[in-house]
Amino acid sequence: MENTNRGVFTLSGVTGMLIATVLLLSILAVFTVWGIKAQQEVANKPYTLTNPTTIKMRDRNAEKHISITK
């Protein structure tokens, strides 16, 4: 059997490699922008502790002492 359907610019060649590279780079760009926006949103909402002296080291209800300012 002889492979006569070879081509450099087919989907299994350079074109397919370029499509895959562009797809992966675009996914990377989307996740980067999404992460930066999430960090900026959280950075604008700092939290304060209502009474830090009453929090125990291993307390399951520690989140009750945190208040997020808006």
Jmol script that loads the backbone (N, CA, C; Angstrom):
load data "model"
ATOM      1  N   MET A   1       0.817  -1.166   0.000  1.00  0.00           N
ATOM      2  CA  MET A   1       0.000   0.000   0.000  1.00  0.00           C
ATOM      3  C   MET A   1       0.873   1.245   0.000  1.00  0.00           C
ATOM      4  N   GLU A   2       0.513   2.160  -0.818  1.00  0.00           N
ATOM      5  CA  GLU A   2       1.298   3.373  -0.956  1.00  0.00           C
ATOM      6  C   GLU A   2       0.456   4.576  -0.530  1.00  0.00           C
ATOM      7  N   ASN A   3       1.047   5.453   0.248  1.00  0.00           N
ATOM      8  CA  ASN A   3       0.347   6.631   0.725  1.00  0.00           C
ATOM      9  C   ASN A   3       0.532   7.749  -0.287  1.00  0.00           C
ATOM     10  N   THR A   4      -0.476   7.970  -1.104  1.00  0.00           N
ATOM     11  CA  THR A   4      -0.396   9.003  -2.140  1.00  0.00           C
ATOM     12  C   THR A   4      -1.161  10.256  -1.748  1.00  0.00           C
ATOM     13  N   ASN A   5      -1.772  10.265  -0.594  1.00  0.00           N
ATOM     14  CA  ASN A   5      -2.570  11.410  -0.173  1.00  0.00           C
ATOM     15  C   ASN A   5      -1.801  12.300   0.803  1.00  0.00           C
ATOM     16  N   ARG A   6      -0.508  12.364   0.685  1.00  0.00           N
ATOM     17  CA  ARG A   6       0.295  13.198   1.569  1.00  0.00           C
ATOM     18  C   ARG A   6       0.284  14.635   1.076  1.00  0.00           C
ATOM     19  N   GLY A   7       0.347  15.554   2.012  1.00  0.00           N
ATOM     20  CA  GLY A   7       0.407  16.961   1.646  1.00  0.00           C
ATOM     21  C   GLY A   7       0.898  17.782   2.810  1.00  0.00           C
ATOM     22  N   VAL A   8       1.704  18.765   2.514  1.00  0.00           N
ATOM     23  CA  VAL A   8       2.264  19.595   3.569  1.00  0.00           C
ATOM     24  C   VAL A   8       1.197  20.532   4.124  1.00  0.00           C
ATOM     25  N   PHE A   9       0.311  21.026   3.270  1.00  0.00           N
ATOM     26  CA  PHE A   9      -0.673  22.019   3.688  1.00  0.00           C
ATOM     27  C   PHE A   9      -2.058  21.414   3.899  1.00  0.00           C
ATOM     28  N   THR A  10      -2.124  20.186   4.376  1.00  0.00           N
ATOM     29  CA  THR A  10      -3.397  19.568   4.714  1.00  0.00           C
ATOM     30  C   THR A  10      -3.634  19.704   6.213  1.00  0.00           C
ATOM     31  N   LEU A  11      -4.786  19.220   6.679  1.00  0.00           N
ATOM     32  CA  LEU A  11      -5.079  19.325   8.109  1.00  0.00           C
ATOM     33  C   LEU A  11      -4.128  18.489   8.956  1.00  0.00           C
ATOM     34  N   SER A  12      -3.539  17.483   8.392  1.00  0.00           N
ATOM     35  CA  SER A  12      -2.589  16.686   9.150  1.00  0.00           C
ATOM     36  C   SER A  12      -1.159  17.195   8.988  1.00  0.00           C
ATOM     37  N   GLY A  13      -0.998  18.333   8.335  1.00  0.00           N
ATOM     38  CA  GLY A  13       0.336  18.890   8.119  1.00  0.00           C
ATOM     39  C   GLY A  13       0.511  20.214   8.838  1.00  0.00           C
ATOM     40  N   VAL A  14       1.089  21.169   8.120  1.00  0.00           N
ATOM     41  CA  VAL A  14       1.397  22.473   8.689  1.00  0.00           C
ATOM     42  C   VAL A  14       0.119  23.226   9.055  1.00  0.00           C
ATOM     43  N   THR A  15      -0.900  23.123   8.235  1.00  0.00           N
ATOM     44  CA  THR A  15      -2.152  23.839   8.501  1.00  0.00           C
ATOM     45  C   THR A  15      -2.789  23.360   9.801  1.00  0.00           C
ATOM     46  N   GLY A  16      -2.826  22.076  10.003  1.00  0.00           N
ATOM     47  CA  GLY A  16      -3.380  21.544  11.236  1.00  0.00           C
ATOM     48  C   GLY A  16      -2.586  21.965  12.456  1.00  0.00           C
ATOM     49  N   MET A  17      -1.268  22.004  12.318  1.00  0.00           N
ATOM     50  CA  MET A  17      -0.422  22.444  13.422  1.00  0.00           C
ATOM     51  C   MET A  17      -0.681  23.915  13.745  1.00  0.00           C
ATOM     52  N   LEU A  18      -0.843  24.745  12.731  1.00  0.00           N
ATOM     53  CA  LEU A  18      -1.111  26.157  12.953  1.00  0.00           C
ATOM     54  C   LEU A  18      -2.487  26.375  13.582  1.00  0.00           C
ATOM     55  N   ILE A  19      -3.478  25.613  13.143  1.00  0.00           N
ATOM     56  CA  ILE A  19      -4.818  25.713  13.728  1.00  0.00           C
ATOM     57  C   ILE A  19      -4.769  25.324  15.204  1.00  0.00           C
ATOM     58  N   ALA A  20      -4.085  24.249  15.533  1.00  0.00           N
ATOM     59  CA  ALA A  20      -3.976  23.812  16.919  1.00  0.00           C
ATOM     60  C   ALA A  20      -3.230  24.837  17.768  1.00  0.00           C
ATOM     61  N   THR A  21      -2.184  25.428  17.237  1.00  0.00           N
ATOM     62  CA  THR A  21      -1.413  26.430  17.972  1.00  0.00           C
ATOM     63  C   THR A  21      -2.241  27.678  18.243  1.00  0.00           C
ATOM     64  N   VAL A  22      -2.951  28.152  17.228  1.00  0.00           N
ATOM     65  CA  VAL A  22      -3.800  29.333  17.401  1.00  0.00           C
ATOM     66  C   VAL A  22      -4.920  29.049  18.387  1.00  0.00           C
ATOM     67  N   LEU A  23      -5.493  27.867  18.327  1.00  0.00           N
ATOM     68  CA  LEU A  23      -6.555  27.497  19.258  1.00  0.00           C
ATOM     69  C   LEU A  23      -6.034  27.472  20.694  1.00  0.00           C
ATOM     70  N   LEU A  24      -4.885  26.871  20.920  1.00  0.00           N
ATOM     71  CA  LEU A  24      -4.324  26.808  22.268  1.00  0.00           C
ATOM     72  C   LEU A  24      -3.928  28.188  22.790  1.00  0.00           C
ATOM     73  N   LEU A  25      -3.382  29.036  21.928  1.00  0.00           N
ATOM     74  CA  LEU A  25      -3.008  30.390  22.355  1.00  0.00           C
ATOM     75  C   LEU A  25      -4.233  31.241  22.661  1.00  0.00           C
ATOM     76  N   SER A  26      -5.307  31.049  21.910  1.00  0.00           N
ATOM     77  CA  SER A  26      -6.529  31.806  22.189  1.00  0.00           C
ATOM     78  C   SER A  26      -7.161  31.350  23.506  1.00  0.00           C
ATOM     79  N   ILE A  27      -7.125  30.048  23.791  1.00  0.00           N
ATOM     80  CA  ILE A  27      -7.625  29.553  25.075  1.00  0.00           C
ATOM     81  C   ILE A  27      -6.782  30.118  26.215  1.00  0.00           C
ATOM     82  N   LEU A  28      -5.475  30.162  26.042  1.00  0.00           N
ATOM     83  CA  LEU A  28      -4.585  30.738  27.047  1.00  0.00           C
ATOM     84  C   LEU A  28      -4.896  32.209  27.279  1.00  0.00           C
ATOM     85  N   ALA A  29      -5.142  32.955  26.208  1.00  0.00           N
ATOM     86  CA  ALA A  29      -5.458  34.382  26.336  1.00  0.00           C
ATOM     87  C   ALA A  29      -6.783  34.585  27.074  1.00  0.00           C
ATOM     88  N   VAL A  30      -7.776  33.779  26.766  1.00  0.00           N
ATOM     89  CA  VAL A  30      -9.075  33.910  27.434  1.00  0.00           C
ATOM     90  C   VAL A  30      -8.938  33.633  28.925  1.00  0.00           C
ATOM     91  N   PHE A  31      -8.238  32.568  29.297  1.00  0.00           N
ATOM     92  CA  PHE A  31      -8.074  32.249  30.710  1.00  0.00           C
ATOM     93  C   PHE A  31      -7.227  33.295  31.438  1.00  0.00           C
ATOM     94  N   THR A  32      -6.260  33.881  30.758  1.00  0.00           N
ATOM     95  CA  THR A  32      -5.440  34.927  31.371  1.00  0.00           C
ATOM     96  C   THR A  32      -6.272  36.166  31.658  1.00  0.00           C
ATOM     97  N   VAL A  33      -7.061  36.601  30.681  1.00  0.00           N
ATOM     98  CA  VAL A  33      -7.921  37.779  30.878  1.00  0.00           C
ATOM     99  C   VAL A  33      -8.947  37.498  31.959  1.00  0.00           C
ATOM    100  N   TRP A  34      -9.507  36.302  31.975  1.00  0.00           N
ATOM    101  CA  TRP A  34     -10.497  35.916  32.980  1.00  0.00           C
ATOM    102  C   TRP A  34      -9.880  35.946  34.382  1.00  0.00           C
ATOM    103  N   GLY A  35      -8.667  35.450  34.514  1.00  0.00           N
ATOM    104  CA  GLY A  35      -7.977  35.450  35.799  1.00  0.00           C
ATOM    105  C   GLY A  35      -7.629  36.846  36.275  1.00  0.00           C
ATOM    106  N   ILE A  36      -7.182  37.705  35.365  1.00  0.00           N
ATOM    107  CA  ILE A  36      -6.845  39.079  35.732  1.00  0.00           C
ATOM    108  C   ILE A  36      -8.084  39.829  36.193  1.00  0.00           C
ATOM    109  N   LYS A  37      -9.207  39.637  35.501  1.00  0.00           N
ATOM    110  CA  LYS A  37     -10.451  40.298  35.909  1.00  0.00           C
ATOM    111  C   LYS A  37     -10.913  39.804  37.278  1.00  0.00           C
ATOM    112  N   ALA A  38     -10.762  38.511  37.532  1.00  0.00           N
ATOM    113  CA  ALA A  38     -11.159  37.971  38.835  1.00  0.00           C
ATOM    114  C   ALA A  38     -10.283  38.534  39.947  1.00  0.00           C
ATOM    115  N   GLN A  39      -8.981  38.666  39.698  1.00  0.00           N
ATOM    116  CA  GLN A  39      -8.086  39.232  40.706  1.00  0.00           C
ATOM    117  C   GLN A  39      -8.397  40.694  40.976  1.00  0.00           C
ATOM    118  N   GLN A  40      -8.698  41.447  39.930  1.00  0.00           N
ATOM    119  CA  GLN A  40      -9.024  42.860  40.118  1.00  0.00           C
ATOM    120  C   GLN A  40     -10.333  43.023  40.882  1.00  0.00           C
ATOM    121  N   GLU A  41     -11.285  42.161  40.623  1.00  0.00           N
ATOM    122  CA  GLU A  41     -12.572  42.227  41.325  1.00  0.00           C
ATOM    123  C   GLU A  41     -12.409  41.915  42.814  1.00  0.00           C
ATOM    124  N   VAL A  42     -11.606  40.924  43.138  1.00  0.00           N
ATOM    125  CA  VAL A  42     -11.397  40.548  44.528  1.00  0.00           C
ATOM    126  C   VAL A  42     -10.527  41.584  45.244  1.00  0.00           C
ATOM    127  N   ALA A  43      -9.608  42.200  44.535  1.00  0.00           N
ATOM    128  CA  ALA A  43      -8.734  43.195  45.157  1.00  0.00           C
ATOM    129  C   ALA A  43      -9.510  44.429  45.589  1.00  0.00           C
ATOM    130  N   ASN A  44     -10.638  44.704  44.957  1.00  0.00           N
ATOM    131  CA  ASN A  44     -11.446  45.865  45.318  1.00  0.00           C
ATOM    132  C   ASN A  44     -12.419  45.583  46.452  1.00  0.00           C
ATOM    133  N   LYS A  45     -12.453  44.354  46.964  1.00  0.00           N
ATOM    134  CA  LYS A  45     -13.344  43.990  48.059  1.00  0.00           C
ATOM    135  C   LYS A  45     -12.528  43.405  49.213  1.00  0.00           C
ATOM    136  N   PRO A  46     -11.842  44.232  49.971  1.00  0.00           N
ATOM    137  CA  PRO A  46     -11.064  43.686  51.090  1.00  0.00           C
ATOM    138  C   PRO A  46     -11.985  43.225  52.216  1.00  0.00           C
ATOM    139  N   TYR A  47     -11.496  42.330  53.031  1.00  0.00           N
ATOM    140  CA  TYR A  47     -12.280  41.855  54.166  1.00  0.00           C
ATOM    141  C   TYR A  47     -11.625  42.300  55.459  1.00  0.00           C
ATOM    142  N   THR A  48     -12.448  42.421  56.480  1.00  0.00           N
ATOM    143  CA  THR A  48     -11.949  42.787  57.805  1.00  0.00           C
ATOM    144  C   THR A  48     -12.459  41.764  58.807  1.00  0.00           C
ATOM    145  N   LEU A  49     -11.714  41.583  59.858  1.00  0.00           N
ATOM    146  CA  LEU A  49     -12.118  40.685  60.929  1.00  0.00           C
ATOM    147  C   LEU A  49     -12.882  41.474  61.975  1.00  0.00           C
ATOM    148  N   THR A  50     -14.038  40.960  62.367  1.00  0.00           N
ATOM    149  CA  THR A  50     -14.868  41.694  63.319  1.00  0.00           C
ATOM    150  C   THR A  50     -14.255  41.703  64.709  1.00  0.00           C
ATOM    151  N   ASN A  51     -13.785  40.562  65.178  1.00  0.00           N
ATOM    152  CA  ASN A  51     -13.149  40.489  66.498  1.00  0.00           C
ATOM    153  C   ASN A  51     -12.073  39.403  66.434  1.00  0.00           C
ATOM    154  N   PRO A  52     -10.861  39.755  66.074  1.00  0.00           N
ATOM    155  CA  PRO A  52      -9.833  38.736  65.849  1.00  0.00           C
ATOM    156  C   PRO A  52      -9.387  37.993  67.095  1.00  0.00           C
ATOM    157  N   THR A  53      -9.664  38.510  68.264  1.00  0.00           N
ATOM    158  CA  THR A  53      -9.203  37.830  69.484  1.00  0.00           C
ATOM    159  C   THR A  53     -10.075  36.627  69.843  1.00  0.00           C
ATOM    160  N   THR A  54     -11.282  36.535  69.293  1.00  0.00           N
ATOM    161  CA  THR A  54     -12.178  35.429  69.632  1.00  0.00           C
ATOM    162  C   THR A  54     -12.070  34.256  68.667  1.00  0.00           C
ATOM    163  N   ILE A  55     -11.267  34.384  67.639  1.00  0.00           N
ATOM    164  CA  ILE A  55     -11.141  33.306  66.654  1.00  0.00           C
ATOM    165  C   ILE A  55     -10.159  32.274  67.175  1.00  0.00           C
ATOM    166  N   LYS A  56     -10.572  31.029  67.159  1.00  0.00           N
ATOM    167  CA  LYS A  56      -9.689  29.942  67.562  1.00  0.00           C
ATOM    168  C   LYS A  56      -8.863  29.497  66.353  1.00  0.00           C
ATOM    169  N   MET A  57      -7.770  28.781  66.628  1.00  0.00           N
ATOM    170  CA  MET A  57      -6.880  28.358  65.561  1.00  0.00           C
ATOM    171  C   MET A  57      -7.577  27.399  64.603  1.00  0.00           C
ATOM    172  N   ARG A  58      -8.275  26.431  65.133  1.00  0.00           N
ATOM    173  CA  ARG A  58      -8.960  25.454  64.294  1.00  0.00           C
ATOM    174  C   ARG A  58     -10.452  25.512  64.604  1.00  0.00           C
ATOM    175  N   ASP A  59     -11.104  26.483  64.033  1.00  0.00           N
ATOM    176  CA  ASP A  59     -12.516  26.699  64.285  1.00  0.00           C
ATOM    177  C   ASP A  59     -13.291  26.511  62.996  1.00  0.00           C
ATOM    178  N   ARG A  60     -14.320  25.709  63.035  1.00  0.00           N
ATOM    179  CA  ARG A  60     -15.134  25.484  61.827  1.00  0.00           C
ATOM    180  C   ARG A  60     -16.014  26.677  61.507  1.00  0.00           C
ATOM    181  N   ASN A  61     -16.243  27.528  62.463  1.00  0.00           N
ATOM    182  CA  ASN A  61     -17.100  28.690  62.264  1.00  0.00           C
ATOM    183  C   ASN A  61     -16.292  29.977  62.126  1.00  0.00           C
ATOM    184  N   ALA A  62     -15.075  29.884  61.654  1.00  0.00           N
ATOM    185  CA  ALA A  62     -14.214  31.057  61.545  1.00  0.00           C
ATOM    186  C   ALA A  62     -14.742  32.052  60.513  1.00  0.00           C
ATOM    187  N   GLU A  63     -15.488  31.587  59.520  1.00  0.00           N
ATOM    188  CA  GLU A  63     -15.984  32.503  58.487  1.00  0.00           C
ATOM    189  C   GLU A  63     -17.037  33.464  59.021  1.00  0.00           C
ATOM    190  N   LYS A  64     -17.602  33.187  60.199  1.00  0.00           N
ATOM    191  CA  LYS A  64     -18.567  34.108  60.789  1.00  0.00           C
ATOM    192  C   LYS A  64     -17.902  35.391  61.268  1.00  0.00           C
ATOM    193  N   HIS A  65     -16.617  35.370  61.481  1.00  0.00           N
ATOM    194  CA  HIS A  65     -15.878  36.528  61.971  1.00  0.00           C
ATOM    195  C   HIS A  65     -15.389  37.428  60.844  1.00  0.00           C
ATOM    196  N   ILE A  66     -15.614  37.030  59.593  1.00  0.00           N
ATOM    197  CA  ILE A  66     -15.112  37.802  58.449  1.00  0.00           C
ATOM    198  C   ILE A  66     -16.272  38.601  57.855  1.00  0.00           C
ATOM    199  N   SER A  67     -16.035  39.897  57.638  1.00  0.00           N
ATOM    200  CA  SER A  67     -17.025  40.711  56.942  1.00  0.00           C
ATOM    201  C   SER A  67     -16.360  41.341  55.721  1.00  0.00           C
ATOM    202  N   ILE A  68     -17.015  41.200  54.580  1.00  0.00           N
ATOM    203  CA  ILE A  68     -16.482  41.728  53.326  1.00  0.00           C
ATOM    204  C   ILE A  68     -17.070  43.107  53.091  1.00  0.00           C
ATOM    205  N   THR A  69     -16.217  44.099  52.934  1.00  0.00           N
ATOM    206  CA  THR A  69     -16.683  45.454  52.678  1.00  0.00           C
ATOM    207  C   THR A  69     -16.941  45.634  51.191  1.00  0.00           C
ATOM    208  N   LYS A  70     -17.988  46.344  50.873  1.00  0.00           N
ATOM    209  CA  LYS A  70     -18.359  46.546  49.462  1.00  0.00           C
ATOM    210  C   LYS A  70     -18.227  47.974  49.058  1.00  0.00           C
TER     211      LYS A  70
END
end "model"
wireframe off; spacefill off
backbone 0.3
color backbone group
